[in-house]
């Protein structure tokens, strides 16, 4: 049986994901979120939530580049229903 800490960590990550989603859906800039998370001395994020935010920032920056396709699978056609 997993330790209570594992459950708490899972709940914490779940809640962080929900809060991140709500913030982005309500117009919070991803760069503002990136500035708000704890960082280590080398500038890297101190948490999994911070790592996720950094990935989102990189994807948005890639999408805003001229002739960019954003995510690696952006050229995959959508399935028709």
C-alpha positions as CSV (number, residue, x, y, z in Angstrom):
1,X,0.0,0.0,0.0
2,X,1.4,3.4,-0.9
3,X,2.5,5.7,1.9
4,X,0.2,8.6,2.9
5,X,2.9,11.0,1.5
6,X,2.5,9.4,-1.9
7,X,-1.3,10.1,-1.8
8,X,-0.7,13.7,-0.6
9,X,1.9,14.3,-3.3
10,X,-0.6,13.0,-5.9
11,X,-3.4,15.2,-4.6
12,X,-1.0,18.2,-4.5
13,X,0.0,17.6,-8.2
14,X,-3.7,17.1,-9.2
15,X,-4.7,20.4,-7.5
16,X,-1.7,22.2,-9.0
17,X,-2.8,21.0,-12.4
18,X,-6.4,22.2,-11.9
19,X,-5.2,25.6,-10.6
20,X,-2.8,26.0,-13.6
21,X,-5.6,25.1,-16.0
22,X,-8.0,27.6,-14.5
23,X,-5.4,30.4,-14.5
24,X,-4.6,29.8,-18.2
25,X,-8.3,29.6,-19.1
26,X,-8.9,32.9,-17.4
27,X,-6.2,34.8,-19.2
28,X,-3.2,34.6,-16.8
29,X,-0.1,34.9,-19.0
30,X,2.1,31.8,-18.9
31,X,5.1,34.0,-18.4
32,X,3.5,35.4,-15.2
33,X,3.0,31.9,-14.0
34,X,6.6,31.1,-14.7
35,X,7.8,34.0,-12.7
36,X,5.6,33.1,-9.8
37,X,6.9,29.6,-9.1
38,X,9.9,28.8,-6.8
39,X,13.2,28.4,-8.6
40,X,16.5,26.9,-7.7
41,X,19.8,29.0,-7.7
42,X,20.4,28.0,-11.4
43,X,17.0,29.3,-12.4
44,X,15.4,25.8,-12.9
45,X,12.0,25.2,-11.4
46,X,11.9,23.8,-7.9
47,X,8.8,21.7,-8.4
48,X,7.0,19.5,-11.0
49,X,4.4,22.3,-11.4
50,X,7.1,24.7,-12.3
51,X,8.5,22.2,-14.8
52,X,5.1,22.0,-16.4
53,X,4.8,25.7,-16.6
54,X,8.2,26.0,-18.3
55,X,7.1,23.5,-20.9
56,X,4.0,25.5,-21.6
57,X,6.0,28.7,-21.9
58,X,8.3,27.0,-24.4
59,X,5.4,25.7,-26.5
60,X,3.7,29.1,-26.6
61,X,7.0,30.7,-27.6
62,X,7.5,28.1,-30.3
63,X,3.9,28.6,-31.6
64,X,4.6,32.4,-31.9
65,X,7.7,31.9,-34.0
66,X,7.3,32.6,-37.8
67,X,7.0,29.3,-39.8
68,X,6.6,27.4,-36.5
69,X,4.5,24.3,-36.1
70,X,4.5,24.5,-32.3
71,X,4.3,21.0,-30.8
72,X,6.1,18.2,-32.4
73,X,2.9,16.5,-33.5
74,X,1.3,19.6,-34.9
75,X,1.4,18.3,-38.5
76,X,-0.7,15.3,-37.5
77,X,-4.2,15.7,-39.1
78,X,-7.2,15.7,-36.8
79,X,-9.5,12.8,-37.0
80,X,-12.7,13.4,-38.7
81,X,-15.9,12.5,-36.8
